[in-house]
Amino acid sequence: MYYGEAQKRPDAEYARPVINPDGKVIGHVGEGNRKDLRNAVEAAHAASPGYWVVQM
């Protein structure tokens, strides 16, 4: 995972395999959870403080 200008280890510490069309595992990608999503959203808000608009 990459957010907040740094690579992060997923909080859940789970990963999913990345499989190419031949069926070979070519890597793994971190599986985020609710906490990882919250941290990424907070980093995005901090990066662009005036951009976000919330409509209710």
N, CA, C and O atoms as a CHARMM CRD file, in Angstrom:
* protein
*
  224
    1    1 MET  N      0.84000  -1.15700   0.00000 PROA 1      0.00000
    2    1 MET  CA     0.00000   0.00000   0.00000 PROA 1      0.00000
    3    1 MET  C      0.89400   1.23200   0.00000 PROA 1      0.00000
    4    1 MET  O      1.96600   1.25600   0.60400 PROA 1      0.00000
    5    2 TYR  N      0.41600   2.24500  -0.69600 PROA 2      0.00000
    6    2 TYR  CA     1.17800   3.49100  -0.76100 PROA 2      0.00000
    7    2 TYR  C      0.21400   4.64700  -0.56700 PROA 2      0.00000
    8    2 TYR  O     -0.69400   4.84100  -1.37400 PROA 2      0.00000
    9    3 TYR  N      0.40200   5.40900   0.48700 PROA 3      0.00000
   10    3 TYR  CA    -0.36200   6.62800   0.72900 PROA 3      0.00000
   11    3 TYR  C      0.43300   7.48400   1.69400 PROA 3      0.00000
   12    3 TYR  O      1.32100   6.99000   2.38900 PROA 3      0.00000
   13    4 GLY  N      0.11700   8.75400   1.73600 PROA 4      0.00000
   14    4 GLY  CA     0.83700   9.66100   2.61900 PROA 4      0.00000
   15    4 GLY  C      2.31200   9.75700   2.28200 PROA 4      0.00000
   16    4 GLY  O      3.15400   9.91200   3.16600 PROA 4      0.00000
   17    5 GLU  N      2.61600   9.66400   0.99900 PROA 5      0.00000
   18    5 GLU  CA     3.99200   9.76400   0.49200 PROA 5      0.00000
   19    5 GLU  C      4.92100   8.68800   1.03300 PROA 5      0.00000
   20    5 GLU  O      6.12800   8.91100   1.13000 PROA 5      0.00000
   21    6 ALA  N      4.38300   7.52700   1.38600 PROA 6      0.00000
   22    6 ALA  CA     5.21500   6.43600   1.88200 PROA 6      0.00000
   23    6 ALA  C      4.52500   5.09500   1.65200 PROA 6      0.00000
   24    6 ALA  O      3.29800   5.01400   1.58300 PROA 6      0.00000
   25    7 GLN  N      5.33200   4.05500   1.53600 PROA 7      0.00000
   26    7 GLN  CA     4.77800   2.71600   1.42300 PROA 7      0.00000
   27    7 GLN  C      4.43000   2.23000   2.81900 PROA 7      0.00000
   28    7 GLN  O      5.22300   2.38300   3.74900 PROA 7      0.00000
   29    8 LYS  N      3.25300   1.64900   2.97000 PROA 8      0.00000
   30    8 LYS  CA     2.77400   1.20800   4.28200 PROA 8      0.00000
   31    8 LYS  C      2.52000  -0.29500   4.26600 PROA 8      0.00000
   32    8 LYS  O      2.14500  -0.86400   3.24100 PROA 8      0.00000
   33    9 ARG  N      2.72900  -0.92200   5.40800 PROA 9      0.00000
   34    9 ARG  CA     2.36800  -2.32800   5.56900 PROA 9      0.00000
   35    9 ARG  C      0.88600  -2.36100   5.95500 PROA 9      0.00000
   36    9 ARG  O      0.46700  -1.60700   6.83300 PROA 9      0.00000
   37   10 PRO  N      0.08800  -3.22000   5.31300 PROA 10     0.00000
   38   10 PRO  CA    -1.33500  -3.27900   5.66600 PROA 10     0.00000
   39   10 PRO  C     -1.52900  -3.61800   7.14100 PROA 10     0.00000
   40   10 PRO  O     -0.79600  -4.43400   7.69900 PROA 10     0.00000
   41   11 ASP  N     -2.51100  -2.99100   7.76200 PROA 11     0.00000
   42   11 ASP  CA    -2.78900  -3.23400   9.17300 PROA 11     0.00000
   43   11 ASP  C     -3.17200  -4.69200   9.41000 PROA 11     0.00000
   44   11 ASP  O     -2.77800  -5.28200  10.41600 PROA 11     0.00000
   45   12 ALA  N     -3.93800  -5.27500   8.48800 PROA 12     0.00000
   46   12 ALA  CA    -4.40300  -6.64400   8.64400 PROA 12     0.00000
   47   12 ALA  C     -3.29600  -7.66800   8.37800 PROA 12     0.00000
   48   12 ALA  O     -3.42400  -8.82900   8.76700 PROA 12     0.00000
   49   13 GLU  N     -2.21700  -7.24800   7.72100 PROA 13     0.00000
   50   13 GLU  CA    -1.09200  -8.10900   7.38000 PROA 13     0.00000
   51   13 GLU  C     -1.50200  -9.29500   6.51200 PROA 13     0.00000
   52   13 GLU  O     -0.92000 -10.37300   6.63000 PROA 13     0.00000
   53   14 TYR  N     -2.49600  -9.11300   5.64200 PROA 14     0.00000
   54   14 TYR  CA    -2.89800 -10.12800   4.67800 PROA 14     0.00000
   55   14 TYR  C     -2.51400  -9.65600   3.29200 PROA 14     0.00000
   56   14 TYR  O     -2.44600  -8.45300   3.03800 PROA 14     0.00000
   57   15 ALA  N     -2.26300 -10.59000   2.39900 PROA 15     0.00000
   58   15 ALA  CA    -1.92200 -10.24800   1.02500 PROA 15     0.00000
   59   15 ALA  C     -2.63600 -11.19500   0.06900 PROA 15     0.00000
   60   15 ALA  O     -2.92700 -12.34200   0.40900 PROA 15     0.00000
   61   16 ARG  N     -2.91000 -10.69600  -1.12500 PROA 16     0.00000
   62   16 ARG  CA    -3.51800 -11.51500  -2.17400 PROA 16     0.00000
   63   16 ARG  C     -2.50000 -11.70500  -3.28300 PROA 16     0.00000
   64   16 ARG  O     -1.72100 -10.79700  -3.57400 PROA 16     0.00000
   65   17 PRO  N     -2.50000 -12.87900  -3.90800 PROA 17     0.00000
   66   17 PRO  CA    -1.56300 -13.09500  -5.00800 PROA 17     0.00000
   67   17 PRO  C     -1.98900 -12.33100  -6.25800 PROA 17     0.00000
   68   17 PRO  O     -3.18000 -12.15700  -6.51800 PROA 17     0.00000
   69   18 VAL  N     -1.00300 -11.88200  -7.02200 PROA 18     0.00000
   70   18 VAL  CA    -1.23800 -11.27900  -8.33300 PROA 18     0.00000
   71   18 VAL  C     -0.86400 -12.35800  -9.34200 PROA 18     0.00000
   72   18 VAL  O      0.27300 -12.82900  -9.36300 PROA 18     0.00000
   73   19 ILE  N     -1.82800 -12.74900 -10.18200 PROA 19     0.00000
   74   19 ILE  CA    -1.63900 -13.87200 -11.09400 PROA 19     0.00000
   75   19 ILE  C     -1.68600 -13.37800 -12.52800 PROA 19     0.00000
   76   19 ILE  O     -2.60300 -12.65100 -12.91000 PROA 19     0.00000
   77   20 ASN  N     -0.68700 -13.77700 -13.33400 PROA 20     0.00000
   78   20 ASN  CA    -0.67800 -13.36600 -14.73700 PROA 20     0.00000
   79   20 ASN  C     -1.61800 -14.26600 -15.54600 PROA 20     0.00000
   80   20 ASN  O     -2.12300 -15.24600 -14.99900 PROA 20     0.00000
   81   21 PRO  N     -1.87200 -13.97100 -16.82500 PROA 21     0.00000
   82   21 PRO  CA    -2.80200 -14.77100 -17.63000 PROA 21     0.00000
   83   21 PRO  C     -2.41600 -16.24800 -17.75800 PROA 21     0.00000
   84   21 PRO  O     -3.27500 -17.08300 -18.04000 PROA 21     0.00000
   85   22 ASP  N     -1.15000 -16.57500 -17.55700 PROA 22     0.00000
   86   22 ASP  CA    -0.71400 -17.97600 -17.62200 PROA 22     0.00000
   87   22 ASP  C     -0.98100 -18.72900 -16.32200 PROA 22     0.00000
   88   22 ASP  O     -0.74500 -19.93500 -16.24800 PROA 22     0.00000
   89   23 GLY  N     -1.46700 -18.03500 -15.30400 PROA 23     0.00000
   90   23 GLY  CA    -1.75400 -18.65600 -14.02200 PROA 23     0.00000
   91   23 GLY  C     -0.59200 -18.63600 -13.04700 PROA 23     0.00000
   92   23 GLY  O     -0.68200 -19.22700 -11.97100 PROA 23     0.00000
   93   24 LYS  N      0.49600 -17.96900 -13.40100 PROA 24     0.00000
   94   24 LYS  CA     1.67400 -17.90200 -12.53700 PROA 24     0.00000
   95   24 LYS  C      1.55100 -16.72300 -11.56900 PROA 24     0.00000
   96   24 LYS  O      1.17300 -15.62200 -11.96800 PROA 24     0.00000
   97   25 VAL  N      1.87200 -16.96100 -10.30600 PROA 25     0.00000
   98   25 VAL  CA     1.87900 -15.88900  -9.30600 PROA 25     0.00000
   99   25 VAL  C      3.10300 -15.02400  -9.56400 PROA 25     0.00000
  100   25 VAL  O      4.23500 -15.50700  -9.53600 PROA 25     0.00000
  101   26 ILE  N      2.86600 -13.73700  -9.81600 PROA 26     0.00000
  102   26 ILE  CA     3.96900 -12.82900 -10.12500 PROA 26     0.00000
  103   26 ILE  C      4.23500 -11.82300  -9.00600 PROA 26     0.00000
  104   26 ILE  O      5.15300 -11.01000  -9.10700 PROA 26     0.00000
  105   27 GLY  N      3.44600 -11.87500  -7.95700 PROA 27     0.00000
  106   27 GLY  CA     3.63800 -10.96600  -6.83600 PROA 27     0.00000
  107   27 GLY  C      2.48200 -11.06000  -5.86900 PROA 27     0.00000
  108   27 GLY  O      1.59400 -11.89800  -6.01700 PROA 27     0.00000
  109   28 HSD  N      2.50400 -10.19900  -4.88800 PROA 28     0.00000
  110   28 HSD  CA     1.42500 -10.12100  -3.90100 PROA 28     0.00000
  111   28 HSD  C      1.08600  -8.66000  -3.65700 PROA 28     0.00000
  112   28 HSD  O      1.95000  -7.78700  -3.73800 PROA 28     0.00000
  113   29 VAL  N     -0.16500  -8.40700  -3.35900 PROA 29     0.00000
  114   29 VAL  CA    -0.61700  -7.05200  -3.07000 PROA 29     0.00000
  115   29 VAL  C     -1.27100  -7.05900  -1.68500 PROA 29     0.00000
  116   29 VAL  O     -2.02400  -7.97100  -1.34200 PROA 29     0.00000
  117   30 GLY  N     -0.96900  -6.03400  -0.90800 PROA 30     0.00000
  118   30 GLY  CA    -1.51700  -5.95200   0.43800 PROA 30     0.00000
  119   30 GLY  C     -3.02200  -5.77600   0.42800 PROA 30     0.00000
  120   30 GLY  O     -3.56500  -5.03000  -0.38700 PROA 30     0.00000
  121   31 GLU  N     -3.68500  -6.45900   1.32700 PROA 31     0.00000
  122   31 GLU  CA    -5.14100  -6.36200   1.45500 PROA 31     0.00000
  123   31 GLU  C     -5.44700  -5.44700   2.63300 PROA 31     0.00000
  124   31 GLU  O     -5.19100  -5.79200   3.78700 PROA 31     0.00000
  125   32 GLY  N     -5.99300  -4.28700   2.32800 PROA 32     0.00000
  126   32 GLY  CA    -6.28500  -3.31900   3.36800 PROA 32     0.00000
  127   32 GLY  C     -7.58000  -3.61200   4.10000 PROA 32     0.00000
  128   32 GLY  O     -8.43200  -4.35700   3.61500 PROA 32     0.00000
  129   33 ASN  N     -7.71300  -3.02200   5.26200 PROA 33     0.00000
  130   33 ASN  CA    -8.94500  -3.13700   6.02700 PROA 33     0.00000
  131   33 ASN  C     -9.49100  -1.73200   6.30200 PROA 33     0.00000
  132   33 ASN  O     -9.02800  -0.75600   5.71100 PROA 33     0.00000
  133   34 ARG  N    -10.45100  -1.63700   7.17600 PROA 34     0.00000
  134   34 ARG  CA   -11.09900  -0.36100   7.49000 PROA 34     0.00000
  135   34 ARG  C    -10.09900   0.69200   7.98600 PROA 34     0.00000
  136   34 ARG  O    -10.19000   1.86000   7.60700 PROA 34     0.00000
  137   35 LYS  N     -9.16200   0.28600   8.81700 PROA 35     0.00000
  138   35 LYS  CA    -8.16600   1.22100   9.35200 PROA 35     0.00000
  139   35 LYS  C     -7.25600   1.74200   8.23600 PROA 35     0.00000
  140   35 LYS  O     -6.92400   2.92700   8.21100 PROA 35     0.00000
  141   36 ASP  N     -6.85100   0.86100   7.31300 PROA 36     0.00000
  142   36 ASP  CA    -6.01200   1.28800   6.19200 PROA 36     0.00000
  143   36 ASP  C     -6.74700   2.29800   5.32400 PROA 36     0.00000
  144   36 ASP  O     -6.15600   3.28700   4.89300 PROA 36     0.00000
  145   37 LEU  N     -8.01400   2.06400   5.06700 PROA 37     0.00000
  146   37 LEU  CA    -8.81300   2.98800   4.26800 PROA 37     0.00000
  147   37 LEU  C     -8.92300   4.34200   4.95900 PROA 37     0.00000
  148   37 LEU  O     -8.76300   5.38200   4.32000 PROA 37     0.00000
  149   38 ARG  N     -9.19500   4.33200   6.25600 PROA 38     0.00000
  150   38 ARG  CA    -9.28400   5.58900   7.00400 PROA 38     0.00000
  151   38 ARG  C     -7.96900   6.36200   6.94000 PROA 38     0.00000
  152   38 ARG  O     -7.96900   7.57500   6.73100 PROA 38     0.00000
  153   39 ASN  N     -6.86000   5.66800   7.11900 PROA 39     0.00000
  154   39 ASN  CA    -5.55600   6.33000   7.06500 PROA 39     0.00000
  155   39 ASN  C     -5.29200   6.92900   5.69000 PROA 39     0.00000
  156   39 ASN  O     -4.74800   8.02900   5.59400 PROA 39     0.00000
  157   40 ALA  N     -5.66400   6.22900   4.63000 PROA 40     0.00000
  158   40 ALA  CA    -5.46600   6.74300   3.26900 PROA 40     0.00000
  159   40 ALA  C     -6.33500   7.97100   3.01600 PROA 40     0.00000
  160   40 ALA  O     -5.87900   8.93000   2.39300 PROA 40     0.00000
  161   41 VAL  N     -7.57500   7.95400   3.49000 PROA 41     0.00000
  162   41 VAL  CA    -8.46400   9.10600   3.31100 PROA 41     0.00000
  163   41 VAL  C     -7.93700  10.30400   4.09800 PROA 41     0.00000
  164   41 VAL  O     -7.95700  11.42600   3.59100 PROA 41     0.00000
  165   42 GLU  N     -7.47100  10.08800   5.31500 PROA 42     0.00000
  166   42 GLU  CA    -6.90800  11.18300   6.10700 PROA 42     0.00000
  167   42 GLU  C     -5.67300  11.77600   5.42700 PROA 42     0.00000
  168   42 GLU  O     -5.48000  12.99100   5.45000 PROA 42     0.00000
  169   43 ALA  N     -4.83900  10.93200   4.82300 PROA 43     0.00000
  170   43 ALA  CA    -3.65700  11.42000   4.10600 PROA 43     0.00000
  171   43 ALA  C     -4.07000  12.23400   2.88200 PROA 43     0.00000
  172   43 ALA  O     -3.43800  13.24300   2.56800 PROA 43     0.00000
  173   44 ALA  N     -5.12200  11.80300   2.19200 PROA 44     0.00000
  174   44 ALA  CA    -5.60800  12.54500   1.02500 PROA 44     0.00000
  175   44 ALA  C     -6.16400  13.90200   1.43900 PROA 44     0.00000
  176   44 ALA  O     -5.92000  14.90200   0.76300 PROA 44     0.00000
  177   45 HSD  N     -6.90000  13.94800   2.52900 PROA 45     0.00000
  178   45 HSD  CA    -7.42100  15.22500   3.03100 PROA 45     0.00000
  179   45 HSD  C     -6.28700  16.17300   3.40000 PROA 45     0.00000
  180   45 HSD  O     -6.35500  17.36700   3.10900 PROA 45     0.00000
  181   46 ALA  N     -5.25700  15.65300   4.03200 PROA 46     0.00000
  182   46 ALA  CA    -4.12500  16.49000   4.43100 PROA 46     0.00000
  183   46 ALA  C     -3.36400  17.00800   3.21400 PROA 46     0.00000
  184   46 ALA  O     -2.81300  18.10800   3.25300 PROA 46     0.00000
  185   47 ALA  N     -3.32700  16.22500   2.13200 PROA 47     0.00000
  186   47 ALA  CA    -2.59200  16.62100   0.92800 PROA 47     0.00000
  187   47 ALA  C     -3.31200  17.71300   0.14700 PROA 47     0.00000
  188   47 ALA  O     -2.66400  18.54000  -0.49400 PROA 47     0.00000
  189   48 SER  N     -4.64300  17.72900   0.19200 PROA 48     0.00000
  190   48 SER  CA    -5.44100  18.72500  -0.54600 PROA 48     0.00000
  191   48 SER  C     -6.50100  19.30700   0.37000 PROA 48     0.00000
  192   48 SER  O     -7.67900  18.98200   0.21600 PROA 48     0.00000
  193   49 PRO  N     -6.12700  20.15500   1.31800 PROA 49     0.00000
  194   49 PRO  CA    -7.06700  20.61800   2.33600 PROA 49     0.00000
  195   49 PRO  C     -8.25600  21.41900   1.81700 PROA 49     0.00000
  196   49 PRO  O     -9.32300  21.35700   2.42800 PROA 49     0.00000
  197   50 GLY  N     -8.13100  22.16100   0.73200 PROA 50     0.00000
  198   50 GLY  CA    -9.23600  22.98900   0.27400 PROA 50     0.00000
  199   50 GLY  C    -10.11800  22.35500  -0.78000 PROA 50     0.00000
  200   50 GLY  O    -11.09800  22.96800  -1.20400 PROA 50     0.00000
  201   51 TYR  N     -9.80200  21.15300  -1.21400 PROA 51     0.00000
  202   51 TYR  CA   -10.47500  20.54800  -2.36000 PROA 51     0.00000
  203   51 TYR  C    -11.76700  19.82500  -2.00300 PROA 51     0.00000
  204   51 TYR  O    -12.68100  19.78800  -2.82600 PROA 51     0.00000
  205   52 TRP  N    -11.87800  19.26100  -0.83300 PROA 52     0.00000
  206   52 TRP  CA   -12.97100  18.35200  -0.48800 PROA 52     0.00000
  207   52 TRP  C    -14.26100  19.10500  -0.18200 PROA 52     0.00000
  208   52 TRP  O    -14.26800  20.07400   0.57700 PROA 52     0.00000
  209   53 VAL  N    -15.34200  18.64400  -0.78200 PROA 53     0.00000
  210   53 VAL  CA   -16.66800  19.21100  -0.56100 PROA 53     0.00000
  211   53 VAL  C    -17.59500  18.07200  -0.15600 PROA 53     0.00000
  212   53 VAL  O    -17.65600  17.04200  -0.82700 PROA 53     0.00000
  213   54 VAL  N    -18.30500  18.26100   0.93300 PROA 54     0.00000
  214   54 VAL  CA   -19.24100  17.24600   1.39700 PROA 54     0.00000
  215   54 VAL  C    -20.64500  17.78900   1.23200 PROA 54     0.00000
  216   54 VAL  O    -20.95300  18.87600   1.72000 PROA 54     0.00000
  217   55 GLN  N    -21.50100  17.04100   0.54700 PROA 55     0.00000
  218   55 GLN  CA   -22.89900  17.43100   0.37500 PROA 55     0.00000
  219   55 GLN  C    -23.76800  16.42200   1.09400 PROA 55     0.00000
  220   55 GLN  O    -23.56900  15.21300   0.96800 PROA 55     0.00000
  221   56 MET  N    -24.71800  16.91700   1.83700 PROA 56     0.00000
  222   56 MET  CA   -25.62200  16.03600   2.57400 PROA 56     0.00000
  223   56 MET  C    -27.00500  16.13700   2.00500 PROA 56     0.00000
  224   56 MET  O    -27.92100  15.47000   2.48800 PROA 56     0.00000
